């Protein structure tokens, strides 16, 4: 029993719910004054700061565990911090803080801020609980809650399009979650316990003779939980739902929430069913095929998509399936690579969506071709964008290179026949496509070519002093390129993305330790 | 014999005679008497439950100390006492939640008649639960039907007359089939007392005599009770009856009345015919198939509905399907899951009906989807309650719906033929439930468009009785969801006592 674990879960939920309560009480939804907004930001940062500090403290101070109460025979609501949960909690916390910082400025023009922050805080608590979950049923509970609580972020602006997207998200996730529950029914019967243990808890004696049905169950869990990770065939919600959310929300949805699907898959496959059970079965091969298909398809769709945020969403579909492919290979190296890519992709995709948010916030630009010449207006943002893109493509010495290296290495060693070489090939092709859909924006941004120049060039040559002064003052009025609250998260994320590649040691060793434990 | 052992008989008698008493009282006093009777019966059942748990065995109570063929018997075990207790609690909450609706929708001069009906209904439910005599069961089935009809049409609109007429026709044909079945059984075995019939049936089954008559009797009784509890092809009376009657009626009808019949059917299966005979017959398979079809079709109809109360009513069709699916599995685990779902659905459906009326209050007494937009913001408690009920229906862990779903699946896993149909039906039905309940939840939390009329804010203290009922029902749901272990053990022990 360790009640300390409960605090970072309950605290943000409680204070988030409080905020929601007040937001519903307000009669007018018009944004309040400056002071009120400052107070709101202070409140959110205080709650989030304390929760994050407590969550990290709880995560990094030993294997804490807590049995809350028993749901039914042998299945308690049970929290247990282990190495994997620790990694995920850290990533979630980091992204959450940075994206909140960005939202403080960005959400001004979206309105209904209290509701946003209310759900944002609750969602943090739910995700911490998801990462700390110690058995399948607890995880299922918080997985469903993740869906329910993140849905309001998607439908934030209340348009019909947003509501429909949110419903689509809800149904895909719920269908998927039922796939997961389906596997729980069977695993409950054929395993020693539903508690997570590295290497699996399957009861070999009980499972004897029921392998066929168990494989189907595990496959249902893969496809089902894969829905949240945007894996084919349940991927269609992702490019609809992520772009309609406000940018900071898309950043956390794409950066972190999709990873809850990954986490669930890892828990089912590596912590309950066990790798030995799946090695070489049809489930593994189908899983690999689906993952590779998704990688390729996502990249292709992203390549021909012109709406910037939608392009990023397709890119998420593709990149998260890198992780899925890494997991499906069932080798330690690929597993390490997958975990690394979890970190890298969270950092990068959060950063990219935030840059998209910058464009929307400052200029109202949503389409890729509108971004020509933008590097002149906001060079710092564009540099961050460039670094993040390079990381996602996987060019050394960035973080993406390291994770993809591990993935390719793992694939080559896996001994899965055709997949051991097909995998790296698809990854390479997809990397090229990634370069093809991300880098032109940076190129056009910095070197827009002659047709953009007329409209964008600042009147530097001063012919008439009056006009020049006016232009100068109007530029002053716009202020610096970005307020620090928006710029800092971008810079931090870009720096992290590169840092992960220059000094991959600590993280990759940590991931490798998890990998040795589960194999 | 301990004094407590008289309580089941006394509670039946109390509720039976308080019915006619209410007819000469004024509406206000009838209400008080009714509340008092429900509370007293509930407390008595709790004492009985405590007594049976402590002694660890069931007992048979002979009325007037006349032995079986002449006298009438009551049999009390853990399951019976627990169900009685639960039914009283839910009925009290339903009555509490619908006070204002009753005052508005029922004529001043007929207020007391409503309580006559409720008391008789309670009496018949208790009798169905406790009785050890098949013919007594039939008598109380009829009393149940008639009082339920009264509950439906006391609102006195054209819709409710029609609904009551439909209910009457369907329900009486059900009773007719049940009676026929009982007659067959009596003709074959020569007994009306459950335990005697069972001995005889077991003997007949072993020797293989009268096989056809037995099967016909079993089939007739199953179909009859299935009609009365709105199993899928016989559900057509249900949406009107639940959708248009006054709030406490629809809540009581959906969460208790249909469950009383199901409980009787379980009793017939286990105590009258004997489980092994039922198992060999094909009747359970038929129930299983129709249960599954009902799960799907009920949800599909609910999706098409654009009226909140009727949507909830259709969802009852689906939930009844769940219970029959559990029965159809014909294993102990399946029946225990079904019994758990009786509790879970009873608590959830009452909650949803009361919450829906709260949402309607905040939308100018309309329950059309177009009008309830934003109702969850105008009436927060009702909104929260509806959310809780929906999550339970969808099957979020911590709510009762998840537990029963899990038990159904556990009962099915490893079952030779019925594993896949069950699990797939559960999957489909979960998703369909999510479709219509989440759609509604989103709607009630979407702020109403500017310029819409009829909506008004409703505070928690405006209708304290309804608020209290909602809070209690939410708690009941959470207790069933969070604390299922002892309850299930109770059901299991009670079920073992059945033999």
Contacts between the chains, C-beta under 8 A, distances in Angstrom:
chain1	res1	chain2	res2	distance
A	24	B	377	5.7
A	24	B	380	7.0
A	29	B	447	7.4
A	69	B	482	6.2
A	69	B	483	7.7
A	70	B	485	5.6
A	71	B	397	6.6
A	71	B	398	7.6
A	71	B	403	7.1
A	71	B	481	7.9
A	71	B	482	6.9
A	71	B	484	6.7
A	71	B	485	7.9
A	72	B	403	6.2
A	72	B	406	7.1
A	72	B	407	7.9
A	72	B	484	4.8
A	72	B	485	5.3
A	72	B	488	6.7
A	73	B	485	6.0
A	73	B	488	7.7
A	77	B	397	7.9
A	77	B	398	7.8
A	137	B	397	6.1
A	138	B	397	7.9
A	140	B	397	6.2
A	141	B	396	6.9
A	141	B	397	3.8
A	141	B	398	6.4
A	144	B	396	5.3
A	144	B	397	7.3
A	145	B	396	7.4
A	148	B	391	7.8
A	148	B	396	7.8
A	155	B	442	7.4
A	158	B	446	7.0
A	158	B	447	7.6
A	163	B	442	6.7
A	163	B	446	7.3
A	166	B	442	7.3
A	167	B	438	7.4
A	167	B	439	7.0
A	167	B	442	7.0
A	170	B	434	7.1
A	170	B	438	5.6
A	171	B	431	7.1
A	171	B	434	6.7
A	171	B	435	6.6
A	174	B	394	7.3
A	174	B	430	7.5
A	174	B	431	6.3
A	174	B	434	4.5
A	174	B	438	7.7
A	175	B	431	5.3
A	178	B	427	5.1
A	178	B	430	5.2
A	178	B	431	6.3
A	179	B	427	7.9
A	181	B	395	7.8
A	181	B	405	7.9
A	181	B	409	7.9
A	181	B	430	7.9
A	182	B	409	7.9
A	182	B	423	6.2
A	182	B	427	6.4
A	185	B	406	7.3
A	185	B	409	4.0
A	185	B	410	6.6
A	185	B	412	7.9
A	185	B	413	5.4
A	185	B	423	6.7
A	186	B	413	6.0
A	188	B	410	7.0
A	189	B	410	7.1
A	189	B	413	5.2
A	189	B	414	6.6
A	213	B	419	7.9
